[in-house]
C-alpha cells in the first residue's frame, strides 16, 4: 500500500475557504498554516466560540489552543516542562 502523493493545494483551498468565511464577520481575519507545528493560526477579533461556529459552516472543526501552549518552553500552558 502506498500513501497518496502530498500536495498543498487542498490545504490552500481549505485555508482560503476558512479565511473567506471569517472575513464575512471580521474583514481583517487571517488564517495561516504553520508548517513547523502543523497547526493553523487564526488571527481575528472574533471569539473562539464564534470562530468555531463560522468554520463549522464550511466543514471545518477547530480547537482553541492557548498561545503559551503553542510555544516551546514555559508559559506554562502545558508544554510538558516541570514548572
C-alpha contacts under 8 A as a table, 3 or more apart, distances in Angstrom:
res1	aa1	res2	aa2	distance
7	X	10	X	7.03
8	X	11	X	5.25
8	X	12	X	6.09
9	X	12	X	4.98
9	X	13	X	6.08
10	X	13	X	5.05
10	X	14	X	6.16
11	X	14	X	5.11
11	X	15	X	6.06
12	X	15	X	5.02
12	X	16	X	6.10
13	X	16	X	5.14
13	X	17	X	6.15
14	X	17	X	5.03
14	X	18	X	6.15
15	X	18	X	5.17
15	X	19	X	6.12
15	X	31	X	6.22
15	X	32	X	7.04
15	X	33	X	7.55
16	X	19	X	5.06
16	X	20	X	6.04
16	X	31	X	7.78
17	X	20	X	5.14
17	X	21	X	6.18
17	X	58	X	7.17
18	X	21	X	5.16
18	X	22	X	6.20
18	X	31	X	6.95
18	X	55	X	6.23
18	X	58	X	7.07
18	X	60	X	7.96
19	X	22	X	5.25
19	X	23	X	6.04
19	X	29	X	6.59
19	X	30	X	5.89
19	X	31	X	5.53
20	X	23	X	5.18
20	X	24	X	6.69
21	X	24	X	5.64
21	X	25	X	7.67
21	X	54	X	6.65
21	X	55	X	6.91
21	X	58	X	7.47
22	X	25	X	5.59
22	X	26	X	5.96
22	X	27	X	7.58
22	X	29	X	6.14
22	X	51	X	7.20
22	X	54	X	6.64
22	X	55	X	7.44
23	X	26	X	4.56
23	X	27	X	4.30
23	X	28	X	6.45
23	X	29	X	5.53
24	X	27	X	6.34
25	X	46	X	7.95
26	X	29	X	5.44
26	X	44	X	6.77
26	X	45	X	6.95
26	X	46	X	7.07
28	X	44	X	6.96
29	X	42	X	7.36
29	X	43	X	5.60
29	X	44	X	4.67
29	X	45	X	7.53
30	X	41	X	7.90
30	X	42	X	5.81
30	X	43	X	5.07
30	X	44	X	6.67
31	X	40	X	6.66
31	X	41	X	5.72
31	X	42	X	4.60
31	X	43	X	6.39
32	X	40	X	5.56
32	X	41	X	5.10
32	X	42	X	6.53
33	X	38	X	7.04
33	X	39	X	6.01
33	X	40	X	4.48
33	X	41	X	6.21
34	X	37	X	5.72
34	X	38	X	5.61
34	X	39	X	5.38
34	X	40	X	5.79
34	X	41	X	6.80
35	X	38	X	4.88
35	X	39	X	7.03
46	X	50	X	6.15
46	X	51	X	6.35
47	X	50	X	5.19
47	X	51	X	6.26
48	X	51	X	5.04
48	X	52	X	6.25
48	X	64	X	6.53
49	X	52	X	5.22
49	X	53	X	6.32
50	X	53	X	4.99
50	X	54	X	6.11
51	X	54	X	5.19
51	X	55	X	6.00
52	X	55	X	5.26
52	X	56	X	5.99
52	X	61	X	6.76
52	X	62	X	6.17
52	X	63	X	7.73
53	X	56	X	5.28
53	X	57	X	6.87
54	X	57	X	5.47
54	X	58	X	7.43
55	X	58	X	5.38
55	X	59	X	6.56
55	X	60	X	5.24
55	X	61	X	6.74
55	X	62	X	7.69
56	X	59	X	4.90
56	X	60	X	4.94
56	X	61	X	5.88
57	X	60	X	7.35
65	X	69	X	6.75
65	X	70	X	6.89
66	X	69	X	5.36
66	X	70	X	6.61
66	X	77	X	6.90
67	X	70	X	5.24
67	X	71	X	6.80
67	X	77	X	7.81
68	X	71	X	5.51
68	X	74	X	7.51
68	X	75	X	5.18
68	X	76	X	6.30
68	X	77	X	4.94
68	X	78	X	7.85
68	X	79	X	7.93
69	X	72	X	7.45
69	X	75	X	7.25
69	X	76	X	6.93
69	X	77	X	4.22
69	X	78	X	5.38
69	X	79	X	5.52
70	X	77	X	7.96
70	X	79	X	7.62
71	X	74	X	7.88
71	X	79	X	7.43
72	X	79	X	6.26
73	X	76	X	7.73
73	X	79	X	6.45
73	X	81	X	7.06
74	X	77	X	7.25
74	X	79	X	6.51
74	X	81	X	6.48
74	X	83	X	7.21
75	X	79	X	7.84
76	X	79	X	6.49
76	X	81	X	7.76
76	X	83	X	6.97
78	X	81	X	7.50
